[in-house]
């Protein structure tokens, strides 16, 4: 039986914040509230209040935005793995700040340490921005190579200051970062090239040389954090490749990240190369869902009500399909003691074909609801098949129980006893 790739988990960065973010999740799920409280306690802030009542002006402050987004992202991941029963992700990746969310969810960084780190990161970035004011703007409708050429042209001119590519977000979206005069000149050149620019609501020229002082100071913060090897694979936005396992190498990447561009197109290309066809965006908004257009990877954003409902149903369907596949695996892996060919065909082959049909129907009808009756029918068919193979009743019950437990179910036969 073919193995389906587990969905990837994607975590957004700064700029995705908004007033009231995560409110519905916090109201409905205890594990989400616990994550926000844990992060808030670590930094001595009432993050729950900020998420509920904070203004956009307050949430845009870098030192507040970063721990707030981290807390909401980790809260969503815990709901995905807890209340929704989602499988462990095949890969994790985060956009800039989102890498800290990814590492916390991958077990490389305790949530409290992650919250303290991003708070310090935000403070240092804000200090660097005050020393060297600047901003960021998305260049739309032009290729990344043209955006790079514009930055080189401005650098060669020497009159406007620094501007560099900061985020390679999509084929026709490259975020530029630098001094305000350089951004204005870049906007003019982008328009000449047939594109447009949109200024981002951020507090500085992030992912540019203007953050060098923040990167230097952040190294000391990283050395004090309990950074370990990720228990799940995480892709780096700095390299577009898998993050290393050693704490020292991870710290070096996270420090470089402050002045290096985010290569998000490389991350998505790598996920596609690894076989990912679906992903879940855990965090406020749906920025990464929109950036995934054309990547071949379908992204569901947990922060959108309709997408959250679809995710719930998708996960239920996935568990149903996994259980049906498990039924077929148990059937194939059980030796038959039945010598009568007619009985074998009626009591073994016939229920096996029905199990196959149930699986095919579940895979072919993505919009049909998954109900308990289908799973109970599968269990009944498997029980009949195992009895047809001559398996003693006690062993039959044990195999059905083990299979049900492995898929988070209680066997119907066990309930009937």
N, C-alpha and C positions, 0 to 999 in steps of 0.2 A: 504494500500500500504506500502511496506517495506521501511524503512528509510535507505538510504545509508550512511555509515560513511564518514565524510569529510576527505580529505587527511591530514596527519600530515605534518608539516613543520620542516625540520631539518637544523641546521646551523653548519658548520664546524669550527674547531679551528685552532690554529697556526700550520703551516706546510703545509697548503693548498695554501699559497701565491705563486705568480709567477709574473714575469714582464708582464705588459699589462692586468692584470686580470680585468675583467668587462668592457673592452674597447668597445666591440660591444654593450653591454647594454647601456652604457653611450652615445654612438653615436645615438642610436635609441629612447631612452625614456627620456622625460623631468623629470619624477618623480625620475628616477635613478640619474640624474645629480643633482637634488635638494637635495637628501639625502646625496650624497657625499659632496656637498658644505656645507650643514648644519653641518655635522660631522667635516669637516675641519675647518670651522669657529670657532667651539667650542674649538678646541685645537690650533688654530692659525697656521695651516699648510695647504699647498696647496696639499690636498690629490688627487685632480684630476690630477695634474702634476705627483705626485708619482705613481699613478696607470698607467698613460700613459707612463712615461719615466723612472721610478725608476728601478735600477738594482736589480738583485737577492740578491747581497750582502747587498744593502740598505734595501730591503724589508725583509730580514731575521733578521734584528735588532729588538729585541722584542718590544721596545717602538714604532717602526714604524709599524711592522707587525700587531699588535693587532688592532689599530684604522683603519688601511687600510682594514683588513678583515671584521671588524664590518661594516664599511661603505658600502662595496660591498654587504654584506649579507642583510643589511636593504634595500639597493637599490633594490636588487632582489625581496625581499618580497613586496616592494611597487609596483613593476611592476606586480608581481603575482596578487595582490589585485586590482591594478588600470587598466593598459592597457589590461591585460589578463582576467580581470573579475573573478579571482579565488574566490571560496567561503571561508568564514572564516575557518581556519584550526580547525580540531577536537582537535588536541594537537600540542604543540610545544616542541622542545627539541634541546639543543645545546651541542656540544662536547667541553668541557672545556671553552675556550674563547667564543665559540658559545652560551653559556648560556646568555651572555650579549646581543647578537643579539636577542635571543629568548625573553628575558624580554623586550627589547626595542619594539619589534614587538607586544608583548602582552599587551602593554600599561602600564607596571609597571615601566618604566624608560624612561624619555625623551631622544631622540637620542643624544642631546648635552651632557647630563649628562653621558650617556653610553660611549660616545667617550672620555670624560675627565677621567672617571673611568678606562677604559682599557688602556689609555695612561699612567696613574699613575701605574696601575697594571704592565704594561710592563716595566716601568722604575724601579719599585721596584724589579721585578723578575730579571732584568738585573743586578742591584746592588747586589742582593743576589748571583747571579751566579758569579760575579767577586770576591766576598768574599769566596765563596766555589765552585770552578770550577767543572763542571760535565756535563753530557749529557744524551741522551736518545737513546735507541735502541729497535727496534721491534724484539721480539722473535717469529719466525715463525715455524709452523709445530709441535709445542708441545702444550699440554693442559695447561690451566691456572694453574691447580694444580701443574704441574711439574715446571712451571715458579716460582711459590711461593716457592716450595721446594728448588729450586736453590738459591733463594734470602736468604732463611733461612740458607742454607749451608754456603754461603759466610759470612753472619753475624756471624755465630758461629765460623768461621775460624778467623775472627778479623784482618786479614792482609791487606785487600783490601779496606776497607771503606764501605760506605753505598750503597746498591742497593735494590730497592723495585719495586713491580709491580705498574705502574703509569696509564696505560690505559688497561682496559679489552675490547679490540676492537672486537674480534671475537673468535670463538671456538679454532682456531689455531693461534691467534695473540694476544700476550700480550706485551705491551710496558714496558720496564724496564727503571728505572731512578736512577741515582746516580753518585758517583765518577767514574772517568775514569778507574782507575785500577779495580774497582769492575765490571764495565761494560765489561772490557776485560776478566775477569775471568768468568763472566756470559756467554759471547759468547762461551768460551771454553766448559763450561758445557752444554750449549744448543746444541752445535755440538755433544758432546758425547751422548746426549739424542736423536739424530736423527733429530734435527732441524737446523735452521740457524738464523742469526741475520742481521739486516740492521740498520746502524746508521742513526738517524733522523737529518734533517737540522734545529735544534733549538739551541737557545743560552744558555741553561742551563739545570739543572736536575729538570725539572718541576714536580709538583705533587709528591714531595718527601720531607723528612725532611730537605733537603738543602734549601728549600724555607720558613723555619720558620720565618726568619727575615722579609721577604716580607709580609707574612700573618699578622704578628703583626702590621706592619705599614699600611697595606691596610685597616685594621679595621677603622682607622681614616678617610681615604678617603671615605669609605662607609657611615660613619656617617654623612657626609656633602652632600651626594647625595639625590636627590628627588626620593626615592625608595618607590613605592606604591604596592598595591595589583594587581596582574596580572588580566586583563580583560578576558584573554583566558587561558585555562589550560596549564601549563608548567611542564614538567618532569625534575627532578633533576638528574644530572649525578653523584652526590655524593651518593644519596640514592636509585636511581632507582624508586622513587615514586614522586607523585605530589608535586610541590613546595608549601610551606605554603603561606597563604595570608597576614601575617603581615610583615611589613617592617623589624622589628627587626630579625625575624626568617629568612627572605630572606638574610639579610646582614650576618648573622652568617653562612649560607650555602655558600655564595659566598666567605667568608673569609676562611672557612675550605677547599674550593675547591683547594686552592693553594698547600696544602700539602697532600690532600686526592687523592686516585686514581679515575679516570673516569670509572664508571661502565656502559660502553656503551652497553654491551650485556644485562644488566639488563633493560636498557632503551628500547631497541628494543623488548625484551621479554614482557615488560609491554605494549608497544604499540600494539603488537600482541594480548595480552590478552584482551585489550580494544576494539578489533575489527578492528584495522587499517589494511588495505590491500594495501594502496598506500600512498606514501609520496613524497614530493618535497624537494630537497636539494637546499637551497638558499644560495649561497656563491661561492667562487672560487673553481674550480676543481670538482671532483666527488669522493672524498675519502669516504664519507658516503654511496654513492651508492654502491661502491665496498664492504664496510663492511656489507651491508645488505644482501649479498648473503647467502641463507639458512635460512633467518629469516621469510620468508613467506610474507614479505612486499616488494612491488615493488617500488623502488625509482627512480625518474626522476631528473637528475641534470640539473638545469637551465643554467649552464655554458657551457653545451655541445650543439652545434648547432642542432644536430639531436634530442636530447632529448627535447630541447626548442620547436622545431616545433611539436614534438609529444605531449608536454604538452599543447600547444595552441589548437591542435585538440581535445585532451582529454577534455579540459575545454569547448570547443564549444559543444562537444557531451554531456557532463554533463548538460549544460544549455538546450540543446534540450530535453534530457530525462526528466529533471525536468519540463520543460514546458508541455511536453506531459502528465506527471503525474498530473500536475496542471489542464490540460483540463479534464482529467478523474475525478478528485476530484470535479471540478465545476459541471460536468455533474451529478455525483452521488448526490451532495448536493443540487441540484435544484429540487424543488417539481414540479410534472407534473400536468397540468390541462386538459390533453387530455384524453377523455373518450373512443374514438374510438380505439379499439384494433388494427385494421389494420393500421390505421394512426400511432399509437404509435410504432408498429413494424417497419414501413417503415421510420419514421422520427426521432425516438429516438433510438431504439435498433440497427438499421442498422448502423447509424453513430457512435454509441458507439463502436460497434465491429470493425469498421474501425480505430477508435482511438486506440483501444487495439492492433490492428495489426501494426499500425505505431510504437507504443512503443516497441512491441516485435521485430520488425525489427531493430530499433535503438539499442536495447540491444544486439541483436544477430549478428550484423555486425560491430564489432569494427574497421575494416579497411575501411569501406565505408565512403565517405565524408559526412559531415552534410551540407545541403544547406538550403537556405531560403524557397525553395518551399515546403519542408516537413513541416515546421512550419506554412506556410500559408495554407497548406492543412488541418492541424490540427485545425487551427482557423476557417476555413470555415466549417469543420465538427461540431465543437462545436457550432458555430452560428446556423447551421441547427438543431442540437439537441435541443438547447434552444428554438428555434422557435417552434419545434415540441412539446415541453412540454407546449407551450402556454405562454411563458414569453414575456411580452410586449417589443417592439423594444427598447425603452429607457433603460429598465433594462438590456436587452441583451447586448447593446452596453457598458453599464457601467461595467458589469461583464467581458466582453472581454477586456476592457481597463485596469481594475484593474489587471487582470491576466497578461496581457502583461507588464504592468509597474513593476510588482513584479519580472519579469524575464528579465528586461532590454530591452524590445521590444516595438515597436510602432505598435498598431493593424492595420491590413490592412484596415479594415472597416473605422477606424478613418482617414486614409490617403485618402480614397476615397471620404470622405465628402467634 
